[in-house]
Amino acid sequence: MVRAGALADSSIIDPRPRANMTAPYLTPDDDAIALFTLAELRTIEARAASALPPHTLMGRAGAAAAHYLLDAIARDPDSPALPVWIAAGPGNNGGDALVVAEQLHRAGVAVRVCMPIEVKPDDARWALEAARAAGVSIEGQPPASFDEYGWLVDGMFGIGLTRALDGVFATIAARMARRARGSGRVLALDIPSGLDSDTGARVGGGEAVRANVTVTFIGAKPGLMTAEGRDLCGELKVATLDVEPLAAPSVVLNATSLFRGHMPPRDYATNKGTFGTLAVVGGDTGMCGAPILAARMALYGGAGKVHVAFLGEGGPPYDPPHPELMLHHVDGFALDKMDALAIGCGMGKSDRAKKILADVLKLDMPKLLDADALNLVAEDDALAAEVAARGQAGDPCILTPHPLEAARLLETDAKAVQSDRIDAARRLSARFAAVAVLKGSGTVIASPDGRVAVNPTGNAGLATGGTGDVLGGLIGALLAQKLPAYEAALAGVYLHGLAAQTLTAQGIGPAGLTAGELAPEVRSLINRRFYADRA
C-alpha cells in the first residue's frame, strides 16, 4: 500500500481543524508513502488549481503552517510573549509566508515580516494585500539579532528554486541555520530554502536553511528524505491541503508494507532447510573480520544455515561466539550448493579474487555484491558485462555501494553521485540490470523495472566500520529465505536502519554503536514485527 500524505501513524496537518502531526524518522510507518517529484507536484497543483477558487491552495498552505505555529507556541512556555519573525521571498513561498503572518496576527500573535523583494505572482500579491490590510508589520531587511524573537519562519523559496541563494537571502539562510543548531524554533514552509526538493542536495552548492521543523505541502518530497534533506528539514509534517494526489508516484518511502508479504512463514513443520543456506564469500588474509560480521548478521536475520568461505590464509577454524557458523577456505567449497551468496567483504582485489568473482557470477542463484566485489566490477568490463547479463536473464544481482563505490561503477565522482542520489541509483540499476542499494542518509533502492524507494530509517550510529558488512549479511540472509531481490533489499535496509534507531533510543548510540550490536536488535525487530503470533 502507498499512501499520499501521512507520515507514520497519526493524522496529517489540515487547516480545518487543527490535527495531530508526526515525525517519520523516529516512528517509521507500516505503509509506504508517496514522495512527489517537482514535475509530479506541478501536475498535482495545476489540476487542483483548475478545480478550486483562486488562491485556495495558498490559503490552505498558510493556514496549515499557522495552525502548527499556534499549537507549538501554546505548548512552549518560553515563546508566547516573543514575536514570530517571518522571511518572505519574492515568489509563492513568500505568499505562503504572508498568509501565515496574517493568520498569526489575527490570532493575536505579534509577528514581523521581512520581505527584501516584493512578491510577484498573482497568488502572492493577493496574500500581500491581505497581510497589509490586516496590519501586519512588513520590513525590507532582517534585524541585527534574532534574540528578541521566538519562532523564525523560512518562507523565502520553495520547490522551484534553480540557483544558489545569494545576497540577503543567503545571509538569512545562514543565520537561520545557526539559530536552528542553537536555541531552535526554526520552521520551514514546504522545504528549507536552498534545498533541492528532488535530490536533497543544496541548490547550486550554496547556502540552505536548516530547520527544526518543516511543514511540507500536498505531499512529502524525495529531497526531504535523502542526502542533506533529512538534516536540513528537521521534524517533518505533511499538510495535504485536501488535494487529490497522483495514483502512481515514481518514488516512495520504504516501509514494511512493501516487503511484509514476502517474509517466509514460520510454520511448526519447518526445518533449517526451509530458510535457506547462505555463503558469505570474502576475507582475504588479514581481513577475516568483515565476512564473520556479515555471517553473524545472517544468522540473526533468519537464514537456516550460514557458511563463510575465506579467500585468504589464517582464518579461524570456528567462531567462538557463534559456533553455528561453518567456516571454510573457499578452495574446494561447494558454492554451487548454496541458496544465496553474499560476496565482497574483505575480499581484496587480487587476481585470485577476480577469478573467484567471475566464477561466482556464473552460478545460478541470488547474489549480493558488496565492497571489493563492486570495485572489481568497476575495474573490469568483463565482470561488469556478466553482472548485467545475469540481470537481463532475470537473475538480478543486488549491488550495495556507498557513494564512492557507486562513483567508480558509474565512472564519475562521489560529489556527482551525492548531487542526485536517486538518479545515480537509477543509473546503477539500469547499467547493471541489478537492484542498486545506494547507501547513505536516505539510502536509495532502485530496481531494473523502475521501482525506486528511499529509506527513512537509520542514523549516525551507522557511521562506523563494519555496518556495511552487516547490511550485506542481512540482505543475503533474506535472499536465502527466498525473498525477491528488490524486496530483500528493501527489508534489509529498513531493518538495519531501524535497529540503529532502536539502539540509540536505548542509549546505545549513536556514538560508539558497533556493527556487531546491530544483529541481535535486528532479530528482535523481525520477530516482533513479523512473527509475534509464533510465540
C-alpha positions as CSV (number, residue, x, y, z in Angstrom):
1,M,0.0,0.0,0.0
2,V,1.3,3.5,-0.9
3,R,-0.2,6.5,1.0
4,A,0.0,10.0,-0.3
5,G,0.2,12.1,2.8
6,A,0.6,11.0,6.4
7,L,4.0,10.2,7.8
8,A,3.7,7.5,10.5
9,D,0.5,6.6,12.4
10,S,-1.1,10.0,13.1
11,S,-3.2,12.3,11.0
12,I,-1.7,15.0,8.8
13,I,-1.9,18.7,9.2
14,D,-5.1,20.1,7.9
15,P,-6.2,23.7,8.1
16,R,-9.7,22.5,9.1
17,P,-9.5,21.7,12.1
18,R,-6.1,21.5,13.8
19,A,-4.9,17.9,13.8
20,N,-2.0,15.8,15.2
21,M,1.2,15.5,13.3
22,T,4.1,13.1,13.3
23,A,7.8,12.7,12.5
24,P,8.8,9.8,10.2
25,Y,12.2,9.1,11.4
26,L,11.5,8.0,15.0
27,T,8.3,6.0,14.2
28,P,8.7,4.5,10.7
29,D,5.4,3.7,9.1
30,D,4.0,0.3,8.0
31,D,2.6,1.9,4.8
32,A,4.7,3.3,2.0
33,I,4.4,7.0,1.5
34,A,4.4,8.8,-1.9
35,L,7.4,11.1,-2.5
36,F,6.4,13.6,-5.2
37,T,8.9,15.0,-7.6
38,L,8.8,18.6,-8.7
39,A,7.2,17.6,-12.0
40,E,4.6,15.5,-10.2
41,L,3.8,18.3,-7.8
42,R,3.4,20.8,-10.7
43,T,0.9,18.4,-12.3
44,I,-1.0,18.0,-9.0
45,E,-1.0,21.7,-8.3
46,A,-2.3,22.6,-11.8
47,R,-5.1,20.0,-11.6
48,A,-6.1,21.3,-8.2
49,A,-5.9,24.9,-9.1
50,S,-8.2,24.4,-12.1
51,A,-10.8,22.9,-9.9
52,L,-10.7,25.3,-6.9
53,P,-11.4,29.0,-6.5
54,P,-8.4,31.4,-6.9
55,H,-5.9,31.5,-4.1
56,T,-7.3,28.4,-2.3
57,L,-4.1,26.3,-2.2
58,M,-2.0,29.2,-0.9
59,G,-4.7,30.0,1.7
60,R,-4.7,26.4,2.8
61,A,-1.0,26.1,3.0
62,G,-0.6,29.3,5.0
63,A,-3.4,28.2,7.3
64,A,-1.9,24.8,7.9
65,A,1.5,26.3,8.9
66,A,-0.1,28.9,11.1
67,H,-2.0,26.2,12.9
68,Y,1.2,24.4,13.6
69,L,2.8,27.5,15.0
70,L,-0.2,28.4,17.2
71,D,-0.1,24.9,18.6
72,A,3.7,25.0,19.1
73,I,3.5,28.4,20.8
74,A,0.8,27.3,23.1
75,R,2.9,24.2,24.2
76,D,6.0,26.3,24.7
77,P,6.1,28.2,28.0
78,D,9.0,30.4,26.8
79,S,7.7,31.5,23.4
80,P,4.1,33.0,23.8
81,A,5.4,36.5,24.6
82,L,8.0,36.6,21.9
83,P,7.1,37.8,18.4
84,V,7.4,35.5,15.3
85,W,9.8,36.6,12.6
86,I,9.0,35.6,9.1
87,A,11.2,35.8,6.0
88,A,9.2,36.1,2.8
89,G,10.7,35.5,-0.6
90,P,9.5,37.0,-3.9
91,G,7.6,34.0,-5.1
92,N,4.7,31.8,-4.0
93,N,6.7,30.5,-1.0
94,G,6.7,34.2,0.1
95,G,2.9,34.3,-0.4
96,D,2.5,31.3,1.9
97,A,4.6,33.1,4.5
98,L,2.4,36.2,4.2
99,V,-0.7,34.1,4.8
100,V,1.0,32.7,7.9
101,A,1.7,36.2,9.1
102,E,-1.8,37.4,8.5
103,Q,-3.3,34.3,10.4
104,L,-0.9,34.7,13.3
105,H,-1.6,38.5,13.5
106,R,-5.4,37.9,13.6
107,A,-4.9,35.3,16.3
108,G,-3.2,37.9,18.5
109,V,0.4,36.7,18.0
110,A,3.0,39.5,17.4
111,V,4.6,39.0,14.0
112,R,7.1,40.8,11.8
113,V,7.7,40.0,8.1
114,C,11.0,40.6,6.3
115,M,10.4,40.9,2.6
116,P,13.6,42.1,0.8
117,I,12.0,41.8,-2.6
118,E,8.3,42.4,-3.0
119,V,6.3,39.3,-4.1
120,K,5.4,39.0,-7.7
121,P,3.0,36.1,-8.6
122,D,-0.8,36.9,-8.5
123,D,-1.4,34.5,-5.6
124,A,1.4,36.0,-3.6
125,R,0.1,39.6,-4.4
126,W,-3.3,38.5,-3.0
127,A,-1.6,37.3,0.2
128,L,0.4,40.6,0.5
129,E,-2.7,42.7,0.2
130,A,-4.4,40.7,2.8
131,A,-1.5,40.9,5.2
132,R,-1.2,44.7,4.7
133,A,-5.0,45.1,5.2
134,A,-4.7,43.2,8.5
135,G,-1.9,45.5,9.7
136,V,1.0,43.1,9.6
137,S,4.4,44.8,10.0
138,I,6.5,44.3,6.9
139,E,10.1,45.4,6.6
140,G,12.8,45.1,3.9
141,Q,15.8,43.9,5.9
142,P,16.4,41.4,8.6
143,P,17.2,42.6,12.2
144,A,20.7,42.7,13.6
145,S,19.8,39.9,16.0
146,F,17.1,37.3,16.4
147,D,17.4,37.2,20.2
148,E,14.1,39.1,20.7
149,Y,12.1,36.6,18.6
150,G,10.6,33.2,19.3
151,W,9.9,31.2,16.2
152,L,11.6,32.1,12.9
153,V,9.8,31.1,9.7
154,D,11.5,30.4,6.4
155,G,9.2,31.3,3.5
156,M,11.9,32.5,1.1
157,F,12.0,29.9,-1.7
158,G,10.1,26.7,-2.2
159,I,10.4,23.8,-4.6
160,G,11.1,25.8,-7.8
161,L,14.5,27.3,-6.8
162,T,17.0,26.8,-9.6
163,R,20.1,28.7,-8.5
164,A,22.0,29.1,-5.3
165,L,20.8,31.6,-2.7
166,D,22.6,34.9,-2.8
167,G,22.7,38.3,-1.2
168,V,20.3,38.9,1.7
169,F,18.6,35.6,1.3
170,A,21.9,33.7,1.6
171,T,22.6,35.7,4.7
172,I,19.2,34.9,6.3
173,A,19.6,31.2,5.5
174,A,23.0,31.0,7.2
175,R,21.7,32.9,10.2
176,M,18.6,30.6,10.4
177,A,20.8,27.6,10.2
178,R,22.9,28.8,13.2
179,R,19.7,29.5,15.1
180,A,18.3,26.0,14.4
181,R,21.5,24.4,15.8
182,G,21.4,26.7,18.8
183,S,18.2,27.7,20.5
184,G,16.0,26.2,17.8
185,R,12.4,27.2,16.8
186,V,13.0,27.5,13.0
187,L,10.1,26.5,10.8
188,A,10.5,26.0,7.0
189,L,7.5,26.3,4.7
190,D,7.3,23.4,2.2
191,I,11.0,22.9,2.0
192,P,14.0,24.6,3.6
193,S,15.1,27.4,1.3
194,G,18.2,26.4,-0.8
195,L,17.4,22.6,-0.7
196,D,16.6,20.8,-3.9
197,S,13.2,19.0,-3.4
198,D,14.1,16.2,-5.8
199,T,17.6,15.4,-4.8
200,G,18.2,16.6,-1.2
201,A,21.3,18.5,-2.4
202,R,21.9,22.2,-1.9
203,V,20.8,24.1,-4.9
204,G,23.9,25.3,-6.7
205,G,26.0,24.2,-3.8
206,G,25.0,27.3,-1.9
207,E,23.6,28.2,1.5
208,A,20.4,26.4,2.8
209,V,18.2,26.9,5.7
210,R,18.5,24.3,8.5
211,A,15.0,24.0,10.1
212,N,13.9,22.3,13.3
213,V,10.5,21.6,11.7
214,T,9.3,21.6,8.1
215,V,5.6,21.8,7.2
216,T,5.6,20.5,3.7
217,F,2.5,20.9,1.4
218,I,0.5,18.4,-0.7
219,G,2.9,15.5,0.0
220,A,6.4,14.7,1.0
221,K,9.3,15.2,-1.4
222,P,12.3,12.9,-2.2
223,G,14.8,15.6,-1.3
224,L,13.5,15.8,2.2
225,M,14.4,12.2,2.8
226,T,17.9,11.8,1.3
227,A,21.3,13.4,1.1
228,E,21.2,16.6,3.3
229,G,17.5,16.7,3.3
230,R,16.9,14.7,6.5
231,D,19.3,17.0,8.5
232,L,18.0,20.3,7.0
233,C,14.3,19.7,7.3
234,G,14.3,18.6,10.9
235,E,11.0,17.1,12.1
236,L,8.7,16.7,9.1
237,K,5.0,17.4,8.9
238,V,2.8,16.9,5.9
239,A,-0.2,19.1,5.0
240,T,-2.1,17.5,2.1
241,L,-4.2,20.7,1.6
242,D,-7.1,18.3,0.8
243,V,-5.6,17.8,-2.7
244,E,-6.0,14.6,-4.6
245,P,-2.5,13.1,-5.2
246,L,-1.2,11.1,-8.1
247,A,-2.1,7.4,-8.0
248,A,1.3,6.1,-9.0
249,P,4.3,8.2,-7.7
250,S,7.7,7.4,-9.2
251,V,9.4,7.3,-5.8
252,V,8.1,6.0,-2.5
253,L,9.3,6.0,1.1
254,N,10.3,2.5,2.1
255,A,8.0,0.7,4.6
256,T,7.1,-2.7,5.8
257,S,4.1,-2.9,3.5
258,L,6.5,-3.2,0.6
259,F,8.1,-6.4,1.8
260,R,6.0,-7.9,4.7
261,G,4.1,-10.3,2.3
262,H,7.4,-11.8,1.2
263,M,8.7,-12.7,4.7
264,P,8.7,-16.5,4.9
265,P,6.1,-18.2,7.1
266,R,7.5,-19.8,10.3
267,D,5.3,-22.8,10.5
268,Y,5.8,-25.5,13.1
269,A,6.6,-28.1,10.4
270,T,9.7,-26.3,9.1
271,N,13.4,-27.1,9.3
272,K,16.7,-25.4,8.7
273,G,16.5,-26.2,5.1
274,T,13.3,-24.2,4.8
275,F,15.0,-21.0,5.5
276,G,17.9,-21.4,3.1
277,T,21.7,-21.7,3.1
278,L,23.8,-18.6,2.6
279,A,27.6,-18.4,2.0
280,V,29.5,-15.2,2.7
281,V,32.5,-15.1,0.4
282,G,35.4,-12.8,1.2
283,G,38.1,-12.4,3.8
284,D,41.5,-12.3,2.2
285,T,44.5,-12.7,4.5
286,G,44.2,-10.3,7.4
287,M,40.6,-9.3,6.6
288,C,38.6,-12.2,8.1
289,G,36.5,-10.0,10.4
290,A,34.3,-8.5,7.7
291,P,32.8,-11.8,6.4
292,I,32.4,-13.0,10.0
293,L,30.4,-9.9,10.9
294,A,28.2,-10.4,7.8
295,A,27.7,-14.1,8.6
296,R,26.7,-13.4,12.2
297,M,24.1,-11.0,11.0
298,A,22.8,-13.6,8.5
299,L,22.3,-16.0,11.4
300,Y,20.3,-13.4,13.3
301,G,18.5,-12.4,10.1
302,G,16.9,-15.9,9.9
303,A,18.9,-17.9,7.4
304,G,18.7,-21.6,8.1
305,K,22.4,-22.2,7.7
306,V,25.4,-19.8,7.2
307,H,28.8,-20.6,5.8
308,V,31.9,-18.4,5.4
309,A,34.3,-19.0,2.6
310,F,37.6,-17.3,3.2
311,L,39.9,-16.4,0.3
312,G,43.0,-15.9,2.5
313,E,45.1,-17.8,4.9
314,G,45.0,-17.7,8.7
315,G,41.2,-17.7,9.0
316,P,39.8,-19.0,12.3
317,P,38.7,-22.7,12.4
318,Y,35.4,-21.6,14.1
319,D,33.7,-18.5,15.5
320,P,33.7,-18.8,19.3
321,P,30.7,-16.5,19.9
322,H,28.8,-18.3,17.1
323,P,30.0,-21.8,16.6
324,E,26.8,-22.3,14.5
325,L,28.7,-20.6,11.6
326,M,30.6,-23.0,9.4
327,L,33.9,-21.6,8.3
328,H,35.9,-22.9,5.3
329,H,38.6,-22.0,2.9
330,V,37.0,-21.1,-0.5
331,D,39.1,-23.7,-2.3
332,G,37.1,-26.8,-2.6
333,F,34.0,-25.4,-1.0
334,A,30.8,-26.1,-3.0
335,L,29.4,-22.6,-3.6
336,D,27.1,-24.1,-6.2
337,K,25.2,-25.9,-3.4
338,M,24.1,-22.6,-1.7
339,D,20.7,-20.9,-1.9
340,A,22.3,-17.5,-2.0
341,L,25.7,-15.8,-1.9
342,A,27.0,-12.5,-0.4
343,I,30.4,-11.8,-1.9
344,G,32.9,-9.0,-1.5
345,C,33.5,-8.1,2.2
346,G,37.2,-8.2,3.0
347,M,37.8,-9.8,-0.4
348,G,40.6,-7.7,-1.7
349,K,41.3,-7.0,-5.4
350,S,43.9,-9.7,-6.2
351,D,43.8,-11.6,-9.5
352,R,42.6,-14.6,-7.5
353,A,39.7,-12.5,-6.0
354,K,38.8,-11.5,-9.6
355,K,38.8,-15.2,-10.7
356,I,36.6,-16.2,-7.8
357,L,34.1,-13.4,-8.5
358,A,34.0,-14.4,-12.2
359,D,33.2,-18.0,-11.2
360,V,30.6,-16.9,-8.7
361,L,28.8,-14.7,-11.2
362,K,28.2,-17.8,-13.4
363,L,26.4,-19.6,-10.7
364,D,22.6,-19.8,-10.9
365,M,21.5,-18.4,-7.6
366,P,20.7,-15.0,-6.0
367,K,23.8,-12.9,-5.3
368,L,24.7,-9.8,-3.4
369,L,27.9,-7.9,-4.3
370,D,29.5,-5.5,-1.9
371,A,32.8,-3.8,-1.1
372,D,35.7,-5.2,-3.1
373,A,33.4,-7.2,-5.4
374,L,32.0,-3.8,-6.5
375,N,35.4,-2.4,-7.0
376,L,36.4,-5.4,-9.1
377,V,33.3,-4.9,-11.3
378,A,34.1,-1.3,-11.7
379,E,37.6,-2.1,-12.9
380,D,36.8,-5.0,-15.2
381,D,34.5,-4.7,-18.3
382,A,34.0,-8.4,-18.5
383,L,32.8,-8.7,-14.9
384,A,30.5,-5.7,-15.4
385,A,29.1,-7.4,-18.5
386,E,28.5,-10.6,-16.6
387,V,26.6,-8.8,-13.9
388,A,24.4,-7.1,-16.5
389,A,23.9,-10.4,-18.3
390,R,22.6,-12.0,-15.1
391,G,20.1,-9.3,-14.7
392,Q,19.0,-9.4,-18.3
393,A,18.4,-13.1,-17.9
394,G,16.0,-12.5,-15.0
395,D,18.5,-13.0,-12.1
396,P,19.5,-9.5,-11.0
397,C,22.3,-9.1,-8.6
398,I,22.0,-6.8,-5.6
399,L,24.7,-4.1,-5.5
400,T,25.3,-2.3,-2.3
401,P,27.7,0.6,-2.9
402,H,28.5,3.6,-0.7
403,P,28.8,6.8,-2.8
404,L,32.5,6.4,-3.6
405,E,31.9,2.8,-4.8
406,A,28.9,4.0,-6.8
407,A,31.1,6.7,-8.4
408,R,33.6,4.0,-9.6
409,L,30.8,1.9,-11.0
410,L,29.4,4.9,-12.9
411,E,32.8,6.3,-13.9
412,T,32.2,9.6,-12.1
413,D,33.0,11.0,-8.7
414,A,31.3,10.9,-5.3
415,K,30.2,14.5,-5.5
416,A,28.3,13.9,-8.6
417,V,26.6,10.8,-7.1
418,Q,25.6,12.8,-4.0
419,S,24.3,15.7,-6.1
420,D,21.4,13.4,-7.2
421,R,21.3,10.2,-5.3
422,I,18.1,8.9,-6.8
423,D,19.3,9.4,-10.4
424,A,22.6,7.7,-9.5
425,A,20.8,4.7,-8.1
426,R,18.6,4.5,-11.2
427,R,21.6,4.7,-13.5
428,L,23.4,1.9,-11.5
429,S,20.3,-0.3,-11.7
430,A,19.9,0.3,-15.4
431,R,23.6,-0.1,-16.3
432,F,24.0,-3.4,-14.5
433,A,20.4,-4.7,-14.7
434,A,20.6,-5.0,-11.0
435,V,18.9,-3.9,-7.8
436,A,21.0,-1.0,-6.6
437,V,21.3,0.0,-2.9
438,L,23.0,3.3,-2.7
439,K,23.9,3.6,0.9
440,G,23.9,6.9,2.9
441,S,21.5,9.2,4.6
442,G,18.2,8.2,3.0
443,T,19.5,5.0,1.3
444,V,18.0,4.7,-2.2
445,I,16.9,1.3,-3.5
446,A,16.3,1.1,-7.3
447,S,15.0,-1.9,-9.3
448,P,15.6,-2.6,-13.0
449,D,11.8,-2.5,-13.5
450,G,11.8,1.2,-12.5
451,R,10.7,0.9,-8.9
452,V,12.5,3.3,-6.5
453,A,12.3,3.7,-2.8
454,V,14.0,6.0,-0.3
455,N,14.6,4.5,3.1
456,P,13.5,6.5,6.2
457,T,15.4,4.6,8.9
458,G,19.0,4.8,10.1
459,N,21.1,7.4,11.9
460,A,24.7,8.4,12.6
461,G,25.2,5.2,14.6
462,L,25.7,3.5,11.3
463,A,28.7,5.7,10.5
464,T,31.2,3.2,11.8
465,G,33.3,0.4,10.4
466,G,31.5,-2.9,9.6
467,T,27.9,-1.7,9.3
468,G,28.0,-2.2,5.6
469,D,29.2,-5.8,6.0
470,V,26.4,-6.4,8.4
471,L,23.9,-5.0,5.9
472,G,25.2,-7.3,3.2
473,G,24.8,-10.3,5.5
474,L,21.3,-9.4,6.4
475,I,20.2,-8.9,2.8
476,G,22.0,-12.1,1.9
477,A,20.0,-14.0,4.6
478,L,16.8,-12.7,3.2
479,L,17.8,-13.8,-0.3
480,A,18.5,-17.3,1.1
481,Q,14.9,-17.2,2.6
482,K,13.6,-16.7,-1.0
483,L,12.7,-13.0,-0.9
484,P,12.9,-11.5,-4.3
485,A,15.9,-9.3,-4.8
486,Y,14.2,-5.9,-4.6
487,E,12.1,-6.9,-1.5
488,A,15.2,-8.4,0.2
489,A,17.0,-5.1,-0.3
490,L,14.1,-3.1,1.0
491,A,13.7,-5.3,4.1
492,G,17.4,-5.4,4.8
493,V,17.9,-1.7,4.6
494,Y,14.8,-0.8,6.6
495,L,15.6,-3.2,9.5
496,H,19.3,-2.4,9.5
497,G,18.5,1.3,9.9
498,L,15.6,0.7,12.4
499,A,18.0,-1.4,14.6
500,A,20.3,1.6,14.8
501,Q,17.5,3.9,15.8
502,T,16.1,1.5,18.4
503,L,19.5,1.0,20.0
504,T,20.1,4.8,20.0
505,A,16.8,5.2,21.8
506,Q,18.2,2.9,24.5
507,G,21.4,5.0,24.8
508,I,23.5,2.5,22.8
509,G,24.4,5.0,20.1
510,P,24.7,7.0,18.0
511,A,28.2,7.5,19.4
512,G,30.0,4.2,19.9
513,L,27.4,1.9,18.4
514,T,29.3,-1.0,16.9
515,A,28.3,-3.0,13.8
516,G,28.1,-6.3,15.8
517,E,25.5,-4.8,18.1
518,L,23.0,-4.5,15.3
519,A,22.4,-8.2,14.7
520,P,20.6,-9.1,18.0
521,E,18.4,-6.0,17.6
522,V,17.5,-6.9,14.0
523,R,16.5,-10.3,15.2
524,S,14.2,-8.7,17.8
525,L,12.6,-6.4,15.2
526,I,12.0,-9.3,12.8
527,N,10.3,-11.4,15.4
528,R,8.2,-8.6,17.0
529,R,7.0,-7.3,13.6
530,F,6.5,-10.4,11.6
531,Y,6.4,-13.5,13.8
532,A,4.7,-12.4,17.1
533,D,2.0,-15.0,16.5
534,R,4.6,-17.8,16.6
535,A,5.3,-17.3,20.3
